[in-house]
Amino acid sequence: MSIADVKYKELIKNVLHNGEWDSDGDVRPVYANGDPAHSKSIFGVQVKFNPGEVPIITSKKTPVQSSINEVVHAFFRMKTTSLDDFRNLNIGYWEEWKLDDDTLGRSYAYQLANQKELVKTKDGYLLLDQVDNVLYMLKNDPYSRRIMFSYWNPNDKHNKALQECAWAGQFNVRNNRLDFVLSQRSVDTLLGLPSNWAGYYALQCVLANLYDYEVGSFTHQMGNVHLYSNQINLAEKLLEEPETDQPSIWVNPNVKNFYDYTVDDIKVVSYNPGKNYRSDVAI
């Protein structure tokens, strides 16, 4: 059985049993017909996966490869916000939010590429973007407590297709083990969460592979964890779906330069999910 399904269903039960509705107030998201997308939510939750526990659920189908392509390739390797690039990577779930120029605006990869840091080295200084800074520190200063990235930028909040849901991450190296914490402000439990787990865990595996670290714990720190009003019945049905065996993420061990990775170098293995559970998205 996949431990991810156990923890995922516990989270769903928590929202269903202990969540509070926002129906008495105005909300930003709407459904395609313009109706407000109210939700039932809990706040301040942490889910932790120990080393060897893979955060990929099996009781419902998740677009795992697309999630890997989004985080590893589009955001971090290519640093692109172009929907054309996303489509070429078989990422098809951003169409509802795209801007008029067919991009995500100053969101996600834009922040990785354009927030830069002056890093002092033994030979002088390097001006590095967020991705290159993470790579540099994992190699040269792995015991630092500042190996982080962030999409959050108040100055650009009105120039984004969508304010980022998962907004920051921190890596930690001890005893040749790479641990990772993902911070997320808003969690669509039914649709978004499984993709977040798969994509960012793959990023952790990829970075561990580069520097010969063991893949350590994966911790997801969440703010508002919700189910939309059109997802409640689906979530209740999902709780009854069976799980299958835990899959794994394969990373080509021969690749030792992050920018040399291709989509064929990072894949999900032995993934046998259940049926698809979809709801109309809240935009």
N, C-alpha and C positions, 0 to 999 in steps of 0.2 A: 504493500500500500504506500502511496505517496504521502509523506508527512505534510506536504504543502496543502493537500486537500483537507486534512484534519484541521490545520490552523486556519485555513480559508473559511471552512464551514463554521468554526467557532466564532470567527469574526462576523459572519453573516447572522448567526444566531444572536450575537450581542447587539447588532443593529436592530434586528427584528424585535427583540424582547426589551431592550433598554433604550432604544433610540427615541428622540423627540422630534416632532414634526415642526416645520417652519411655516405651516399653513396660515398662521395668523399675521404674517408679514409679507412685504414685497421681496421678491427674489430676482436675481439677474437672469438665470437660465430660463429659456423657453423651449417648448417643443416646436416642431416644424410648422404646426398650425397657429402658432403664436400664443398658445396657452402657457401660463407660468408652470415651470417644472419644479414643483415642490418636492421636498425630500424628507426622509426620516434619518436622523443622524446621531452619532455619538462623537465625542471629542476627546483627543489626547490618548492615543493607542499606540502600543509598540508590539510588533511581531518579530520574533528573532528565530533565525535558522542557524543551527550549529553546523560546524564543518561536516561536510558529507550529506547534509540535508539540502535538497535542490528545490528552490521555490518556484516550481512549475506545477500548476494544478492539472489534474487529469479527468476530473468528473465532468468538466465541460471543455469544449474545444477552445483553445487560445491560439491566436496567430503568432506562435512563438518565433518563427523565422522572421516575420515582418517586424516583430518587436526587437529582435536582435539587430536587424538591419537599421531600424530607426535610431536606436541608442548608439550602437557601436560605429556604424558606418556613416549615417547621415549626420548625427549630432557631433560625434567626437572625431571621426577620421576625416570626413569630407567637410565638416563644419558648414553645412549648407542648410538654408531655409527654403530652397526652391521646391515647389511641389512637383516640378518635372523630375528632379532628382529623386524625390520620394516615390513617384510612380515607377521610375526605372528600377527602384529597389523593392517593388511590390508592396509598398506601404500605401494603403488606400483609405485610411480613416481620418484624414485631415481636410477633406474637401469642404466640409460644412463651415470651417473656420477660416479658410484662406482669405487673404486680402486681395484687393483688385489687381495687384501686380503678380498674383499667383505665388505668393510666398507667405511665410509665417511672420514676416516683419522682423522686428528686433527681438526675437524670442529664441529660446533654446540655443542653437548653434551660434547665432549671432553674438550672444553674450560670451560664449566660450572663446570665440575668435577675437572679440573686440575689448573685453576686459583684460588688461595686460598688467604684468608685474615686473618690476626691475629686480632681478635676482643676482645677488652677489656671489661670485665664484672665486676660486683661487687665482684666476687669470684676469679678473675684472668684473664686468657686469653683463648680464643677458636680459634683454627685454622679451619676455615670454608671454604668450597667451595662456589661457587657463589649461588647455589640454597639454601643451608642451611643458608647462610648469609642473603639472601632476607627473608627467613622464620623467622630467628631470629629477624631481624630488624622490620618486620611488627608486630611482637608480643611485642617486648621490647623497640623499639625506633621508633614508627610509625610516629612521626613528623619530622624525619630526611629527609634531601634532598639528601641523598646518598643511597637510596634503589634502586639499579641498578644492571643490568647484562650486559655483553658484550661478544660477540663471537670474537671480533676483537683481533688479536694477530699477529703483523708483523713477529715475530720470527717463526711462524708456517705457514705462508701464502703459502709456497711451499709444505707443507705436508697435503694439504686438497684436497678432491675430487672436491670441488667447494668453492670459497671464498663466505662466507655467504652473502645473499642478505639483509634480515632483520638482523641487526647486533647488536642492543642494545635496551634496554628497561629501563624505569624508572617508579617507582610507587610513588604515592603521597597520603598521608592520611590527610584529614581534615574533621572535623565535621562528623566523623564516615563513611566517603565515601572514597572508594579506586579508584583513577584515575590512568590512565596508558597512557604512551607515547611510541610508537614503532618507532624506527628509522630504515630506510631502505635506502641502497645506490643505489640499482638497482631494478626496479619494472617491471616485466612482467605483464602488465595490464590485458591482456586477461586470461592467465592461472594461474599465481602465486598470484596475488593480492587477489582474493576472498578467497583463502586458507589461506593467511596470516591474513586477517581480522578474519576469523572464528577461527583459531587455537589460536591466541594470545588473542582474546576476551574471549575465553573459559578459558585460563590461568588466566586472570583477574577475571573471575567469580569464579573459583576454589579457588583462594587466598582470595577473599572477603569472601567466605563461611567459610573458616577455622577460621577467626578471627571476624566473625559477622559484617563485614563492608557491607555497601551498595555498589553496583556496580556503579561506577561513570562514568566519561567521558572516551572515548577511542579516542586517537589522534594518527594519523599516519603521521609521518614526513618523506617525501620522497625526494630522490635526483633525479636520472635519472628515469623518468617515460616514458615507451616506449611501442610501438606496433611494432612487427616485420613485415617484408615485407609480409609474408604469412598470416598475421592476419588482414590486413586493411579491406578487404571485409567482413570478419566475424564480425569485430567490428561494421561496418556500419549496417549490418543486425541485430546485437544484440540490437542496439538502438531502433529497432521497436518491440522488444519482450515485451509482457505484464508482469507486476509484479503481485505477489500474496501477501497475508498478511505476515506481519513480523513474523518470527519464534522466538523461544527463546531457551536459553541454560538451561537445568535442571542439577543441581548439587545436589547430595545426601546430605541433610543437616545434616545427622547423622555422616558423616566422619569429624573428627577434627584433623587427622594426615595426612599430605600431602602424605606420603609414603604408606598409607592404601588405597588410591584411586585405583579403578579398572576401566576398560573400561566401565563397566555397571553403574558407578557412575556419569558419565558426558555424557549427550546426547543432541542432538538437538531435539526440540519438535515442532510439527506443521509446518514442513518444506515441502512445496509443490512447488518445483522448476520447471522451464521450461525445455526445451530440452538441451542436451549437446552441447557445443560449444568447439571444439578441433582443434588445429593445430599441425603440426609436431613441436616438440620442437627444440629450438636452443640450441646446446650443448656447 
